[in-house]
Amino acid sequence: MSQTTFSVRMDETLKKQFDRLCQEFGMNTSTAINIFAKAVVRQRKIPFEISSPESDITREGAMQAFMSLRAQAKDNGIQDMSLDDINKEISLARMEVKT
């Protein structure tokens, strides 16, 4: 099978990190790229998910989220909690997660 050269531009820091990680895996960068390419061809897809955030956070979106939470607090009768009450609830929630 004949070989060809494949050139990629990437951030220098990223390349150094990738090279080091490949070495830890016991391979060189070229081998890692070949493994990736073979997986893409074999699976006919990128072998991991590529996605973007659902949406950019805007001031309007943040205000809508805040107003929604405010309405929920009112509906649940907890809109008058003090900061101390809120901090106590957070501490209790954290303790539940640990146990």
Biopython code that builds the backbone (N, CA, C, O; Angstrom):
import numpy as np
from Bio.PDB.StructureBuilder import StructureBuilder

atoms = [
    (1, "MET", "N", (0.855, -1.160, 0.000)),
    (1, "MET", "CA", (0.000, 0.000, 0.000)),
    (1, "MET", "C", (0.909, 1.234, 0.000)),
    (1, "MET", "O", (1.835, 1.339, 0.804)),
    (2, "SER", "N", (0.624, 2.164, -0.919)),
    (2, "SER", "CA", (1.456, 3.372, -0.972)),
    (2, "SER", "C", (1.067, 4.339, 0.142)),
    (2, "SER", "O", (-0.070, 4.341, 0.613)),
    (3, "GLN", "N", (2.012, 5.144, 0.545)),
    (3, "GLN", "CA", (1.820, 6.100, 1.626)),
    (3, "GLN", "C", (1.729, 7.515, 1.053)),
    (3, "GLN", "O", (2.270, 7.794, -0.017)),
    (4, "THR", "N", (1.049, 8.393, 1.763)),
    (4, "THR", "CA", (0.975, 9.790, 1.384)),
    (4, "THR", "C", (1.134, 10.641, 2.632)),
    (4, "THR", "O", (0.962, 10.158, 3.752)),
    (5, "THR", "N", (1.458, 11.892, 2.435)),
    (5, "THR", "CA", (1.632, 12.817, 3.551)),
    (5, "THR", "C", (0.357, 13.611, 3.754)),
    (5, "THR", "O", (-0.297, 14.029, 2.798)),
    (6, "PHE", "N", (0.017, 13.809, 5.022)),
    (6, "PHE", "CA", (-1.186, 14.541, 5.420)),
    (6, "PHE", "C", (-0.726, 15.661, 6.348)),
    (6, "PHE", "O", (-0.130, 15.395, 7.392)),
    (7, "SER", "N", (-0.994, 16.894, 5.984)),
    (7, "SER", "CA", (-0.536, 18.034, 6.774)),
    (7, "SER", "C", (-1.735, 18.716, 7.430)),
    (7, "SER", "O", (-2.753, 18.970, 6.786)),
    (8, "VAL", "N", (-1.593, 19.005, 8.722)),
    (8, "VAL", "CA", (-2.684, 19.625, 9.480)),
    (8, "VAL", "C", (-2.131, 20.829, 10.230)),
    (8, "VAL", "O", (-1.042, 20.762, 10.800)),
    (9, "ARG", "N", (-2.868, 21.914, 10.230)),
    (9, "ARG", "CA", (-2.486, 23.077, 11.025)),
    (9, "ARG", "C", (-3.251, 23.022, 12.342)),
    (9, "ARG", "O", (-4.459, 22.789, 12.364)),
    (10, "MET", "N", (-2.520, 23.241, 13.451)),
    (10, "MET", "CA", (-3.177, 23.291, 14.748)),
    (10, "MET", "C", (-2.353, 24.154, 15.689)),
    (10, "MET", "O", (-1.179, 24.430, 15.442)),
    (11, "ASP", "N", (-2.981, 24.567, 16.755)),
    (11, "ASP", "CA", (-2.330, 25.360, 17.782)),
    (11, "ASP", "C", (-1.106, 24.611, 18.306)),
    (11, "ASP", "O", (-1.166, 23.404, 18.538)),
    (12, "GLU", "N", (-0.010, 25.319, 18.488)),
    (12, "GLU", "CA", (1.238, 24.688, 18.916)),
    (12, "GLU", "C", (1.110, 24.001, 20.276)),
    (12, "GLU", "O", (1.633, 22.905, 20.475)),
    (13, "THR", "N", (0.416, 24.648, 21.205)),
    (13, "THR", "CA", (0.230, 24.058, 22.532)),
    (13, "THR", "C", (-0.583, 22.779, 22.441)),
    (13, "THR", "O", (-0.252, 21.785, 23.087)),
    (14, "LEU", "N", (-1.650, 22.795, 21.642)),
    (14, "LEU", "CA", (-2.470, 21.596, 21.456)),
    (14, "LEU", "C", (-1.633, 20.471, 20.861)),
    (14, "LEU", "O", (-1.750, 19.324, 21.292)),
    (15, "LYS", "N", (-0.789, 20.781, 19.877)),
    (15, "LYS", "CA", (0.054, 19.747, 19.269)),
    (15, "LYS", "C", (0.997, 19.125, 20.299)),
    (15, "LYS", "O", (1.171, 17.907, 20.332)),
    (16, "LYS", "N", (1.597, 19.958, 21.130)),
    (16, "LYS", "CA", (2.506, 19.428, 22.152)),
    (16, "LYS", "C", (1.753, 18.530, 23.134)),
    (16, "LYS", "O", (2.250, 17.471, 23.517)),
    (17, "GLN", "N", (0.551, 18.956, 23.542)),
    (17, "GLN", "CA", (-0.254, 18.147, 24.458)),
    (17, "GLN", "C", (-0.640, 16.826, 23.797)),
    (17, "GLN", "O", (-0.581, 15.772, 24.431)),
    (18, "PHE", "N", (-1.035, 16.880, 22.525)),
    (18, "PHE", "CA", (-1.433, 15.677, 21.789)),
    (18, "PHE", "C", (-0.244, 14.729, 21.631)),
    (18, "PHE", "O", (-0.374, 13.522, 21.835)),
    (19, "ASP", "N", (0.924, 15.289, 21.265)),
    (19, "ASP", "CA", (2.130, 14.464, 21.132)),
    (19, "ASP", "C", (2.465, 13.742, 22.435)),
    (19, "ASP", "O", (2.769, 12.549, 22.429)),
    (20, "ARG", "N", (2.408, 14.477, 23.563)),
    (20, "ARG", "CA", (2.720, 13.867, 24.863)),
    (20, "ARG", "C", (1.738, 12.748, 25.195)),
    (20, "ARG", "O", (2.136, 11.678, 25.655)),
    (21, "LEU", "N", (0.452, 13.003, 24.959)),
    (21, "LEU", "CA", (-0.556, 11.993, 25.255)),
    (21, "LEU", "C", (-0.366, 10.756, 24.380)),
    (21, "LEU", "O", (-0.483, 9.629, 24.860)),
    (22, "CYS", "N", (-0.079, 10.964, 23.117)),
    (22, "CYS", "CA", (0.175, 9.824, 22.226)),
    (22, "CYS", "C", (1.357, 9.002, 22.731)),
    (22, "CYS", "O", (1.320, 7.772, 22.694)),
    (23, "GLN", "N", (2.398, 9.673, 23.200)),
    (23, "GLN", "CA", (3.553, 8.968, 23.749)),
    (23, "GLN", "C", (3.144, 8.137, 24.960)),
    (23, "GLN", "O", (3.598, 7.005, 25.124)),
    (24, "GLU", "N", (2.284, 8.702, 25.807)),
    (24, "GLU", "CA", (1.801, 7.950, 26.970)),
    (24, "GLU", "C", (1.038, 6.700, 26.531)),
    (24, "GLU", "O", (1.056, 5.682, 27.223)),
    (25, "PHE", "N", (0.372, 6.780, 25.387)),
    (25, "PHE", "CA", (-0.362, 5.628, 24.847)),
    (25, "PHE", "C", (0.556, 4.650, 24.132)),
    (25, "PHE", "O", (0.121, 3.583, 23.699)),
    (26, "GLY", "N", (1.833, 5.018, 24.008)),
    (26, "GLY", "CA", (2.794, 4.134, 23.356)),
    (26, "GLY", "C", (2.766, 4.216, 21.840)),
    (26, "GLY", "O", (3.090, 3.244, 21.157)),
    (27, "MET", "N", (2.383, 5.363, 21.312)),
    (27, "MET", "CA", (2.346, 5.535, 19.855)),
    (27, "MET", "C", (2.788, 6.943, 19.502)),
    (27, "MET", "O", (2.905, 7.809, 20.369)),
    (28, "ASN", "N", (3.032, 7.160, 18.221)),
    (28, "ASN", "CA", (3.345, 8.516, 17.796)),
    (28, "ASN", "C", (2.077, 9.181, 17.244)),
    (28, "ASN", "O", (1.037, 8.542, 17.090)),
    (29, "THR", "N", (2.192, 10.457, 16.958)),
    (29, "THR", "CA", (1.039, 11.223, 16.488)),
    (29, "THR", "C", (0.495, 10.667, 15.179)),
    (29, "THR", "O", (-0.720, 10.599, 14.997)),
    (30, "SER", "N", (1.360, 10.276, 14.282)),
    (30, "SER", "CA", (0.941, 9.734, 12.993)),
    (30, "SER", "C", (0.078, 8.481, 13.173)),
    (30, "SER", "O", (-0.939, 8.317, 12.498)),
    (31, "THR", "N", (0.490, 7.608, 14.082)),
    (31, "THR", "CA", (-0.290, 6.395, 14.359)),
    (31, "THR", "C", (-1.665, 6.754, 14.912)),
    (31, "THR", "O", (-2.666, 6.159, 14.514)),
    (32, "ALA", "N", (-1.721, 7.724, 15.828)),
    (32, "ALA", "CA", (-3.004, 8.134, 16.417)),
    (32, "ALA", "C", (-3.943, 8.685, 15.343)),
    (32, "ALA", "O", (-5.133, 8.369, 15.337)),
    (33, "ILE", "N", (-3.417, 9.498, 14.447)),
    (33, "ILE", "CA", (-4.243, 10.066, 13.372)),
    (33, "ILE", "C", (-4.731, 8.950, 12.449)),
    (33, "ILE", "O", (-5.877, 8.974, 11.999)),
    (34, "ASN", "N", (-3.864, 7.968, 12.163)),
    (34, "ASN", "CA", (-4.276, 6.832, 11.326)),
    (34, "ASN", "C", (-5.374, 6.020, 11.995)),
    (34, "ASN", "O", (-6.311, 5.584, 11.327)),
    (35, "ILE", "N", (-5.275, 5.810, 13.310)),
    (35, "ILE", "CA", (-6.316, 5.078, 14.039)),
    (35, "ILE", "C", (-7.643, 5.829, 13.931)),
    (35, "ILE", "O", (-8.689, 5.229, 13.686)),
    (36, "PHE", "N", (-7.584, 7.156, 14.118)),
    (36, "PHE", "CA", (-8.784, 7.972, 13.999)),
    (36, "PHE", "C", (-9.392, 7.842, 12.594)),
    (36, "PHE", "O", (-10.595, 7.615, 12.461)),
    (37, "ALA", "N", (-8.577, 7.983, 11.560)),
    (37, "ALA", "CA", (-9.072, 7.911, 10.183)),
    (37, "ALA", "C", (-9.695, 6.546, 9.885)),
    (37, "ALA", "O", (-10.742, 6.467, 9.241)),
    (38, "LYS", "N", (-9.053, 5.471, 10.352)),
    (38, "LYS", "CA", (-9.604, 4.132, 10.141)),
    (38, "LYS", "C", (-10.944, 3.956, 10.844)),
    (38, "LYS", "O", (-11.852, 3.326, 10.302)),
    (39, "ALA", "N", (-11.072, 4.509, 12.053)),
    (39, "ALA", "CA", (-12.341, 4.426, 12.781)),
    (39, "ALA", "C", (-13.441, 5.184, 12.051)),
    (39, "ALA", "O", (-14.574, 4.711, 11.976)),
    (40, "VAL", "N", (-13.118, 6.355, 11.514)),
    (40, "VAL", "CA", (-14.104, 7.144, 10.759)),
    (40, "VAL", "C", (-14.576, 6.373, 9.527)),
    (40, "VAL", "O", (-15.774, 6.307, 9.251)),
    (41, "VAL", "N", (-13.635, 5.795, 8.796)),
    (41, "VAL", "CA", (-13.985, 5.037, 7.583)),
    (41, "VAL", "C", (-14.792, 3.794, 7.947)),
    (41, "VAL", "O", (-15.807, 3.507, 7.313)),
    (42, "ARG", "N", (-14.350, 3.060, 8.959)),
    (42, "ARG", "CA", (-15.038, 1.827, 9.362)),
    (42, "ARG", "C", (-16.458, 2.102, 9.853)),
    (42, "ARG", "O", (-17.395, 1.399, 9.473)),
    (43, "GLN", "N", (-16.618, 3.132, 10.705)),
    (43, "GLN", "CA", (-17.923, 3.419, 11.293)),
    (43, "GLN", "C", (-18.774, 4.351, 10.418)),
    (43, "GLN", "O", (-19.976, 4.506, 10.633)),
    (44, "ARG", "N", (-18.120, 4.961, 9.435)),
    (44, "ARG", "CA", (-18.786, 5.919, 8.547)),
    (44, "ARG", "C", (-19.383, 7.081, 9.335)),
    (44, "ARG", "O", (-20.444, 7.602, 8.991)),
    (45, "LYS", "N", (-18.685, 7.477, 10.392)),
    (45, "LYS", "CA", (-19.075, 8.623, 11.216)),
    (45, "LYS", "C", (-17.886, 9.026, 12.078)),
    (45, "LYS", "O", (-16.933, 8.264, 12.238)),
    (46, "ILE", "N", (-17.954, 10.227, 12.626)),
    (46, "ILE", "CA", (-16.952, 10.648, 13.592)),
    (46, "ILE", "C", (-17.194, 9.811, 14.847)),
    (46, "ILE", "O", (-18.329, 9.758, 15.321)),
    (47, "PRO", "N", (-16.179, 9.158, 15.400)),
    (47, "PRO", "CA", (-16.406, 8.208, 16.497)),
    (47, "PRO", "C", (-16.627, 8.851, 17.871)),
    (47, "PRO", "O", (-16.411, 8.213, 18.902)),
    (48, "PHE", "N", (-17.050, 10.091, 17.879)),
    (48, "PHE", "CA", (-17.435, 10.763, 19.113)),
    (48, "PHE", "C", (-18.396, 11.880, 18.745)),
    (48, "PHE", "O", (-18.459, 12.311, 17.594)),
    (49, "GLU", "N", (-19.137, 12.339, 19.733)),
    (49, "GLU", "CA", (-20.147, 13.361, 19.483)),
    (49, "GLU", "C", (-19.503, 14.736, 19.360)),
    (49, "GLU", "O", (-18.648, 15.112, 20.162)),
    (50, "ILE", "N", (-19.928, 15.476, 18.345)),
    (50, "ILE", "CA", (-19.527, 16.861, 18.174)),
    (50, "ILE", "C", (-20.802, 17.678, 18.280)),
    (50, "ILE", "O", (-21.746, 17.471, 17.518)),
    (51, "SER", "N", (-20.827, 18.601, 19.223)),
    (51, "SER", "CA", (-22.041, 19.386, 19.406)),
    (51, "SER", "C", (-21.693, 20.793, 19.844)),
    (51, "SER", "O", (-20.554, 21.096, 20.198)),
    (52, "SER", "N", (-22.681, 21.622, 19.812)),
    (52, "SER", "CA", (-22.513, 22.987, 20.309)),
    (52, "SER", "C", (-23.541, 23.216, 21.396)),
    (52, "SER", "O", (-24.524, 22.480, 21.484)),
    (53, "PRO", "N", (-23.331, 24.227, 22.225)),
    (53, "PRO", "CA", (-24.323, 24.496, 23.268)),
    (53, "PRO", "C", (-25.696, 24.732, 22.643)),
    (53, "PRO", "O", (-25.815, 25.142, 21.488)),
    (54, "GLU", "N", (-26.726, 24.460, 23.440)),
    (54, "GLU", "CA", (-28.083, 24.630, 22.924)),
    (54, "GLU", "C", (-28.294, 26.027, 22.367)),
    (54, "GLU", "O", (-28.883, 26.197, 21.299)),
    (55, "SER", "N", (-27.822, 27.009, 23.082)),
    (55, "SER", "CA", (-27.957, 28.377, 22.597)),
    (55, "SER", "C", (-26.979, 29.268, 23.344)),
    (55, "SER", "O", (-26.492, 28.928, 24.422)),
    (56, "ASP", "N", (-26.713, 30.396, 22.752)),
    (56, "ASP", "CA", (-25.882, 31.370, 23.429)),
    (56, "ASP", "C", (-26.692, 32.030, 24.533)),
    (56, "ASP", "O", (-27.892, 32.260, 24.385)),
    (57, "ILE", "N", (-26.037, 32.328, 25.623)),
    (57, "ILE", "CA", (-26.711, 32.992, 26.730)),
    (57, "ILE", "C", (-26.800, 34.475, 26.407)),
    (57, "ILE", "O", (-25.793, 35.136, 26.153)),
    (58, "THR", "N", (-28.008, 34.975, 26.422)),
    (58, "THR", "CA", (-28.229, 36.398, 26.183)),
    (58, "THR", "C", (-28.836, 37.017, 27.432)),
    (58, "THR", "O", (-29.339, 36.311, 28.305)),
    (59, "ARG", "N", (-28.784, 38.323, 27.508)),
    (59, "ARG", "CA", (-29.393, 39.021, 28.640)),
    (59, "ARG", "C", (-30.886, 38.725, 28.695)),
    (59, "ARG", "O", (-31.444, 38.510, 29.771)),
    (60, "GLU", "N", (-31.528, 38.714, 27.532)),
    (60, "GLU", "CA", (-32.969, 38.444, 27.484)),
    (60, "GLU", "C", (-33.279, 37.030, 27.961)),
    (60, "GLU", "O", (-34.219, 36.813, 28.725)),
    (61, "GLY", "N", (-32.480, 36.074, 27.503)),
    (61, "GLY", "CA", (-32.681, 34.685, 27.922)),
    (61, "GLY", "C", (-32.449, 34.497, 29.406)),
    (61, "GLY", "O", (-33.182, 33.764, 30.070)),
    (62, "ALA", "N", (-31.424, 35.164, 29.927)),
    (62, "ALA", "CA", (-31.137, 35.068, 31.352)),
    (62, "ALA", "C", (-32.276, 35.676, 32.171)),
    (62, "ALA", "O", (-32.668, 35.129, 33.202)),
    (63, "MET", "N", (-32.794, 36.791, 31.712)),
    (63, "MET", "CA", (-33.911, 37.432, 32.424)),
    (63, "MET", "C", (-35.155, 36.550, 32.382)),
    (63, "MET", "O", (-35.882, 36.456, 33.372)),
    (64, "GLN", "N", (-35.404, 35.907, 31.252)),
    (64, "GLN", "CA", (-36.557, 34.991, 31.154)),
    (64, "GLN", "C", (-36.397, 33.835, 32.134)),
    (64, "GLN", "O", (-37.355, 33.444, 32.802)),
    (65, "ALA", "N", (-35.186, 33.290, 32.219)),
    (65, "ALA", "CA", (-34.937, 32.186, 33.150)),
    (65, "ALA", "C", (-35.131, 32.650, 34.589)),
    (65, "ALA", "O", (-35.725, 31.940, 35.400)),
    (66, "PHE", "N", (-34.633, 33.833, 34.902)),
    (66, "PHE", "CA", (-34.781, 34.376, 36.248)),
    (66, "PHE", "C", (-36.253, 34.592, 36.585)),
    (66, "PHE", "O", (-36.697, 34.231, 37.675)),
    (67, "MET", "N", (-37.005, 35.172, 35.668)),
    (67, "MET", "CA", (-38.421, 35.444, 35.915)),
    (67, "MET", "C", (-39.198, 34.135, 36.071)),
    (67, "MET", "O", (-40.134, 34.057, 36.866)),
    (68, "SER", "N", (-38.812, 33.117, 35.319)),
    (68, "SER", "CA", (-39.461, 31.816, 35.449)),
    (68, "SER", "C", (-39.204, 31.214, 36.833)),
    (68, "SER", "O", (-40.121, 30.706, 37.478)),
    (69, "LEU", "N", (-37.942, 31.277, 37.280)),
    (69, "LEU", "CA", (-37.609, 30.771, 38.617)),
    (69, "LEU", "C", (-38.315, 31.577, 39.705)),
    (69, "LEU", "O", (-38.749, 31.023, 40.715)),
    (70, "ARG", "N", (-38.422, 32.850, 39.496)),
    (70, "ARG", "CA", (-39.111, 33.713, 40.458)),
    (70, "ARG", "C", (-40.583, 33.323, 40.577)),
    (70, "ARG", "O", (-41.130, 33.256, 41.677)),
    (71, "ALA", "N", (-41.226, 33.062, 39.417)),
    (71, "ALA", "CA", (-42.634, 32.644, 39.417)),
    (71, "ALA", "C", (-42.789, 31.290, 40.111)),
    (71, "ALA", "O", (-43.750, 31.083, 40.851)),
    (72, "GLN", "N", (-41.849, 30.366, 39.876)),
    (72, "GLN", "CA", (-41.899, 29.057, 40.531)),
    (72, "GLN", "C", (-41.759, 29.199, 42.042)),
    (72, "GLN", "O", (-42.441, 28.508, 42.798)),
    (73, "ALA", "N", (-40.874, 30.096, 42.484)),
    (73, "ALA", "CA", (-40.699, 30.328, 43.923)),
    (73, "ALA", "C", (-41.992, 30.859, 44.528)),
    (73, "ALA", "O", (-42.388, 30.453, 45.621)),
    (74, "LYS", "N", (-42.639, 31.755, 43.820)),
    (74, "LYS", "CA", (-43.900, 32.317, 44.313)),
    (74, "LYS", "C", (-44.970, 31.234, 44.379)),
    (74, "LYS", "O", (-45.697, 31.133, 45.367)),
    (75, "ASP", "N", (-45.066, 30.420, 43.323)),
    (75, "ASP", "CA", (-46.058, 29.337, 43.286)),
    (75, "ASP", "C", (-45.842, 28.336, 44.418)),
    (75, "ASP", "O", (-46.800, 27.764, 44.938)),
    (76, "ASN", "N", (-44.583, 28.126, 44.798)),
    (76, "ASN", "CA", (-44.250, 27.163, 45.849)),
    (76, "ASN", "C", (-44.183, 27.799, 47.242)),
    (76, "ASN", "O", (-43.847, 27.132, 48.220)),
    (77, "GLY", "N", (-44.507, 29.092, 47.319)),
    (77, "GLY", "CA", (-44.534, 29.771, 48.609)),
    (77, "GLY", "C", (-43.177, 29.973, 49.256)),
    (77, "GLY", "O", (-43.072, 30.034, 50.481)),
    (78, "ILE", "N", (-42.140, 30.076, 48.441)),
    (78, "ILE", "CA", (-40.799, 30.239, 49.015)),
    (78, "ILE", "C", (-40.123, 31.529, 48.543)),
    (78, "ILE", "O", (-38.900, 31.645, 48.627)),
    (79, "GLN", "N", (-40.888, 32.486, 48.054)),
    (79, "GLN", "CA", (-40.297, 33.710, 47.531)),
    (79, "GLN", "C", (-39.742, 34.621, 48.621)),
    (79, "GLN", "O", (-38.988, 35.547, 48.324)),
    (80, "ASP", "N", (-40.100, 34.376, 49.864)),
    (80, "ASP", "CA", (-39.653, 35.242, 50.954)),
    (80, "ASP", "C", (-38.484, 34.652, 51.743)),
    (80, "ASP", "O", (-38.227, 35.083, 52.867)),
    (81, "MET", "N", (-37.768, 33.671, 51.173)),
    (81, "MET", "CA", (-36.631, 33.081, 51.889)),
    (81, "MET", "C", (-35.525, 34.112, 52.035)),
    (81, "MET", "O", (-35.241, 34.878, 51.114)),
    (82, "SER", "N", (-34.903, 34.117, 53.216)),
    (82, "SER", "CA", (-33.759, 35.004, 53.442)),
    (82, "SER", "C", (-32.509, 34.361, 52.844)),
    (82, "SER", "O", (-32.517, 33.185, 52.481)),
    (83, "LEU", "N", (-31.456, 35.134, 52.749)),
    (83, "LEU", "CA", (-30.198, 34.597, 52.253)),
    (83, "LEU", "C", (-29.692, 33.484, 53.167)),
    (83, "LEU", "O", (-29.134, 32.494, 52.694)),
    (84, "ASP", "N", (-29.887, 33.649, 54.480)),
    (84, "ASP", "CA", (-29.498, 32.594, 55.423)),
    (84, "ASP", "C", (-30.289, 31.309, 55.161)),
    (84, "ASP", "O", (-29.729, 30.213, 55.191)),
    (85, "ASP", "N", (-31.603, 31.450, 54.901)),
    (85, "ASP", "CA", (-32.431, 30.279, 54.597)),
    (85, "ASP", "C", (-31.940, 29.575, 53.329)),
    (85, "ASP", "O", (-31.865, 28.348, 53.271)),
    (86, "ILE", "N", (-31.615, 30.369, 52.333)),
    (86, "ILE", "CA", (-31.136, 29.806, 51.062)),
    (86, "ILE", "C", (-29.822, 29.064, 51.286)),
    (86, "ILE", "O", (-29.644, 27.953, 50.787)),
    (87, "ASN", "N", (-28.899, 29.673, 52.036)),
    (87, "ASN", "CA", (-27.613, 29.026, 52.309)),
    (87, "ASN", "C", (-27.786, 27.731, 53.101)),
    (87, "ASN", "O", (-27.062, 26.763, 52.871)),
    (88, "LYS", "N", (-28.741, 27.710, 54.031)),
    (88, "LYS", "CA", (-29.023, 26.481, 54.779)),
    (88, "LYS", "C", (-29.513, 25.383, 53.837)),
    (88, "LYS", "O", (-29.093, 24.231, 53.948)),
    (89, "GLU", "N", (-30.399, 25.743, 52.911)),
    (89, "GLU", "CA", (-30.908, 24.767, 51.939)),
    (89, "GLU", "C", (-29.774, 24.218, 51.067)),
    (89, "GLU", "O", (-29.726, 23.023, 50.775)),
    (90, "ILE", "N", (-28.875, 25.097, 50.663)),
    (90, "ILE", "CA", (-27.733, 24.658, 49.847)),
    (90, "ILE", "C", (-26.867, 23.689, 50.652)),
    (90, "ILE", "O", (-26.446, 22.655, 50.132)),
    (91, "SER", "N", (-26.603, 24.017, 51.906)),
    (91, "SER", "CA", (-25.794, 23.132, 52.759)),
    (91, "SER", "C", (-26.454, 21.758, 52.930)),
    (91, "SER", "O", (-25.787, 20.726, 52.862)),
    (92, "LEU", "N", (-27.761, 21.762, 53.150)),
    (92, "LEU", "CA", (-28.492, 20.489, 53.281)),
    (92, "LEU", "C", (-28.408, 19.674, 51.998)),
    (92, "LEU", "O", (-28.195, 18.463, 52.036)),
    (93, "ALA", "N", (-28.574, 20.337, 50.876)),
    (93, "ALA", "CA", (-28.502, 19.634, 49.582)),
    (93, "ALA", "C", (-27.118, 19.033, 49.373)),
    (93, "ALA", "O", (-26.991, 17.907, 48.893)),
    (94, "ARG", "N", (-26.094, 19.779, 49.729)),
    (94, "ARG", "CA", (-24.722, 19.264, 49.584)),
    (94, "ARG", "C", (-24.487, 18.064, 50.498)),
    (94, "ARG", "O", (-23.810, 17.112, 50.109)),
    (95, "MET", "N", (-25.033, 18.105, 51.693)),
    (95, "MET", "CA", (-24.877, 16.987, 52.628)),
    (95, "MET", "C", (-25.580, 15.748, 52.086)),
    (95, "MET", "O", (-25.071, 14.639, 52.251)),
    (96, "GLU", "N", (-26.732, 15.907, 51.446)),
    (96, "GLU", "CA", (-27.453, 14.773, 50.866)),
    (96, "GLU", "C", (-26.654, 14.137, 49.763)),
    (96, "GLU", "O", (-26.661, 12.914, 49.618)),
    (97, "VAL", "N", (-25.956, 14.949, 48.971)),
    (97, "VAL", "CA", (-25.154, 14.433, 47.864)),
    (97, "VAL", "C", (-23.993, 13.598, 48.394)),
    (97, "VAL", "O", (-23.642, 12.582, 47.794)),
    (98, "LYS", "N", (-23.394, 14.010, 49.505)),
    (98, "LYS", "CA", (-22.245, 13.305, 50.079)),
    (98, "LYS", "C", (-22.628, 11.978, 50.690)),
    (98, "LYS", "O", (-21.810, 11.059, 50.728)),
    (99, "THR", "N", (-23.888, 11.851, 51.184)),
    (99, "THR", "CA", (-24.289, 10.608, 51.847)),
    (99, "THR", "C", (-24.960, 9.657, 50.903)),
    (99, "THR", "O", (-25.357, 8.564, 51.308)),
]
sb = StructureBuilder()
sb.init_structure("model")
sb.init_model(0)
sb.init_chain("A")
sb.init_seg("    ")
for serial, (resi, resn, name, xyz) in enumerate(atoms, 1):
    if name == "N":
        sb.init_residue(resn, " ", resi, " ")
    sb.init_atom(name, np.array(xyz, "f"), 0.0, 1.0, " ", f" {name:<3s}", serial, name[0])
structure = sb.get_structure()
